[in-house]
Amino acid sequence: MRKPKTDSRPRPASRRRPEESAVPEGEANAPRGPATRAAGTGRSGSKKPNPPRQRGPQLDAPPSDTQFRDRDGKTHTFPESSLKRIAARILTERNKKWRYRPFGFPIFSDSGNEQELHFDFYVYDNMDSIFKLILLLPRESREVWDRVGRFKQQYPMYHYELWTPDHLAKVTGPNGKLGW
């Protein structure tokens, strides 16, 4: 047996009967813009607006027409991405041999489906072999960590780093070090 409803809150407008109208007679034809809704009674006026989303640290990116030279002498400009410009500046200033290659590593899911994981920068050691793979991300997500975990299982010989704005802020900070 169900208990009778004892909630004293008014029913939502979509479930009210015509005789339970929440609008008083004098206000039936009054305009209802954003200002009157917020100032009036009811749920819309009592709801607080969402706080602004916290953004990552403000990074000092090079201008969009800045040119960077990779280990082969090829010049790159990254007008579409400030993260790529910052990463290229860091690698160049620290005298790392790097390449920017849009090359995807095929990774396979547990069900056998093939996906690709694209790293942004390939850093080379003094023997000209790949030393570190760098993936630039505006923010981390579960999907990215899932792909990176599969990559780590299927390609254990490669070392990688995920560079987010927070990581870039630490590296470019006063005591910032790459650690390699």
C-alpha positions as a printed NumPy array, in Angstrom:
array([[  0.   ,   0.   ,   0.   ],
       [  1.34 ,   3.438,  -0.944],
       [  1.57 ,   6.294,   1.498],
       [ -0.425,   9.393,   0.614],
       [  1.572,  12.335,  -0.649],
       [  2.404,  14.638,   2.264],
       [  4.65 ,  17.09 ,   0.448],
       [  3.45 ,  20.666,   1.   ],
       [  5.407,  22.122,  -1.915],
       [  3.334,  23.404,  -4.854],
       [  3.075,  21.14 ,  -7.845],
       [  5.193,  21.978, -10.893],
       [  3.407,  24.063, -13.511],
       [  3.287,  21.125, -15.889],
       [  1.185,  19.116, -13.381],
       [ -1.152,  21.835, -12.129],
       [ -4.817,  21.84 , -12.883],
       [ -6.269,  25.045, -14.357],
       [ -7.858,  26.008, -11.031],
       [ -4.44 ,  25.812,  -9.312],
       [ -2.929,  28.529, -11.484],
       [  0.046,  30.148,  -9.76 ],
       [ -0.368,  33.47 , -11.586],
       [ -2.586,  35.981,  -9.751],
       [ -5.362,  37.545, -11.804],
       [ -3.737,  40.974, -12.09 ],
       [ -0.502,  39.515, -13.442],
       [ -2.03 ,  37.163, -16.015],
       [ -1.214,  39.43 , -18.981],
       [  1.93 ,  41.031, -17.521],
       [  5.135,  40.629, -19.552],
       [  7.46 ,  37.929, -18.275],
       [ 11.029,  38.807, -19.232],
       [ 14.207,  37.738, -17.46 ],
       [ 14.028,  40.664, -15.035],
       [ 10.477,  39.933, -13.918],
       [ 11.178,  36.218, -13.553],
       [ 14.217,  36.808, -11.405],
       [ 12.446,  39.368,  -9.245],
       [  9.23 ,  37.364,  -8.923],
       [  8.489,  34.521,  -6.603],
       [  9.039,  30.905,  -7.45 ],
       [ 11.913,  28.64 ,  -8.207],
       [ 13.523,  30.638, -11.001],
       [ 14.142,  33.644,  -8.74 ],
       [ 15.596,  31.626,  -5.88 ],
       [ 18.112,  29.665,  -7.951],
       [ 21.606,  31.049,  -7.737],
       [ 23.524,  31.352, -10.995],
       [ 26.331,  28.896, -11.593],
       [ 29.691,  30.211, -10.477],
       [ 32.11 ,  30.95 , -13.296],
       [ 34.134,  27.933, -14.412],
       [ 37.603,  27.931, -13.047],
       [ 40.032,  28.17 , -15.87 ],
       [ 43.567,  26.92 , -15.863],
       [ 46.545,  29.136, -15.226],
       [ 47.14 ,  32.028, -17.576],
       [ 50.157,  31.109, -19.686],
       [ 52.292,  33.527, -21.621],
       [ 52.137,  32.131, -25.156],
       [ 54.394,  33.305, -27.974],
       [ 52.7  ,  35.201, -30.821],
       [ 50.843,  33.062, -33.352],
       [ 53.338,  33.807, -36.142],
       [ 56.383,  32.652, -34.15 ],
       [ 58.477,  30.098, -35.994],
       [ 60.121,  27.12 , -34.3  ],
       [ 62.768,  24.823, -35.79 ],
       [ 62.65 ,  21.103, -35.114],
       [ 65.632,  18.731, -35.069],
       [ 65.6  ,  18.432, -38.871],
       [ 65.636,  22.206, -39.418],
       [ 62.006,  22.305, -40.553],
       [ 60.145,  25.418, -39.417],
       [ 56.79 ,  25.133, -37.689],
       [ 54.234,  27.735, -36.731],
       [ 51.264,  26.757, -34.616],
       [ 48.713,  29.543, -35.151],
       [ 45.824,  27.281, -34.099],
       [ 47.176,  26.269, -30.685],
       [ 48.828,  28.304, -27.965],
       [ 49.627,  25.068, -26.078],
       [ 51.713,  23.843, -29.012],
       [ 53.548,  27.18 , -29.215],
       [ 54.325,  27.075, -25.494],
       [ 55.507,  23.453, -25.679],
       [ 57.693,  24.169, -28.722],
       [ 59.212,  27.17 , -26.945],
       [ 59.978,  25.07 , -23.846],
       [ 61.589,  22.289, -25.887],
       [ 63.601,  24.764, -27.946],
       [ 64.792,  26.778, -24.935],
       [ 65.872,  23.598, -23.133],
       [ 67.843,  22.436, -26.217],
       [ 65.787,  19.291, -26.723],
       [ 65.724,  17.658, -30.146],
       [ 62.062,  17.41 , -31.103],
       [ 59.75 ,  16.795, -34.02 ],
       [ 56.121,  17.626, -34.527],
       [ 54.519,  14.745, -36.37 ],
       [ 50.832,  14.014, -36.833],
       [ 51.463,  10.295, -36.569],
       [ 48.953,   8.049, -34.817],
       [ 49.774,   4.928, -32.851],
       [ 47.151,   2.225, -33.425],
       [ 45.784,   0.914, -30.136],
       [ 43.307,  -1.896, -29.725],
       [ 40.485,  -2.05 , -27.195],
       [ 39.572,  -5.197, -25.258],
       [ 36.886,  -5.964, -27.826],
       [ 39.397,  -5.719, -30.691],
       [ 38.365,  -2.311, -32.051],
       [ 41.192,  -0.179, -33.375],
       [ 41.701,   3.434, -32.324],
       [ 44.554,   5.847, -32.817],
       [ 46.41 ,   7.918, -30.268],
       [ 48.16 ,  10.968, -31.681],
       [ 51.047,  12.476, -29.759],
       [ 52.046,  16.039, -30.527],
       [ 55.8  ,  16.113, -29.985],
       [ 58.463,  13.438, -30.288],
       [ 61.633,  14.147, -28.322],
       [ 64.869,  12.42 , -29.359],
       [ 67.966,  11.501, -27.363],
       [ 71.588,  11.855, -28.469],
       [ 71.419,   8.478, -30.28 ],
       [ 68.555,   9.779, -32.478],
       [ 65.987,   7.402, -31.042],
       [ 62.655,   8.482, -29.609],
       [ 63.134,   9.342, -25.973],
       [ 59.793,  10.848, -24.964],
       [ 56.332,  11.311, -26.482],
       [ 54.403,  14.412, -25.461],
       [ 50.635,  14.712, -25.639],
       [ 49.184,  18.208, -25.182],
       [ 45.744,  18.457, -23.605],
       [ 43.637,  21.43 , -22.518],
       [ 42.405,  19.227, -19.621],
       [ 42.61 ,  15.636, -18.551],
       [ 39.669,  13.303, -18.979],
       [ 38.801,   9.708, -18.272],
       [ 38.749,   8.846, -21.989],
       [ 42.273,  10.163, -22.477],
       [ 43.585,   8.197, -19.504],
       [ 41.844,   5.103, -20.852],
       [ 43.599,   5.471, -24.211],
       [ 46.925,   6.244, -22.556],
       [ 46.569,   3.147, -20.367],
       [ 46.018,   0.998, -23.46 ],
       [ 48.977,   2.672, -25.149],
       [ 51.165,   1.9  , -22.136],
       [ 50.144,  -1.79 , -22.265],
       [ 50.671,  -2.152, -26.002],
       [ 53.813,   0.011, -26.37 ],
       [ 55.768,  -0.341, -23.104],
       [ 59.014,   0.693, -24.803],
       [ 57.885,   4.334, -25.2  ],
       [ 57.845,   6.893, -22.414],
       [ 55.231,   9.613, -22.573],
       [ 54.077,  12.706, -20.761],
       [ 50.742,  14.503, -20.737],
       [ 51.206,  18.252, -20.777],
       [ 48.23 ,  20.249, -19.539],
       [ 48.183,  24.001, -18.839],
       [ 48.85 ,  23.205, -15.157],
       [ 51.941,  21.162, -16.055],
       [ 53.153,  23.856, -18.453],
       [ 52.754,  26.474, -15.72 ],
       [ 54.947,  24.387, -13.387],
       [ 57.596,  23.848, -16.05 ],
       [ 57.734,  27.515, -17.056],
       [ 57.596,  28.718, -13.444],
       [ 60.571,  30.098, -11.521],
       [ 61.873,  26.676, -10.42 ],
       [ 60.474,  24.732, -13.343],
       [ 62.353,  21.679, -14.574],
       [ 61.463,  19.043, -17.12 ],
       [ 63.036,  16.293, -15.042],
       [ 64.697,  14.618, -18.015]])
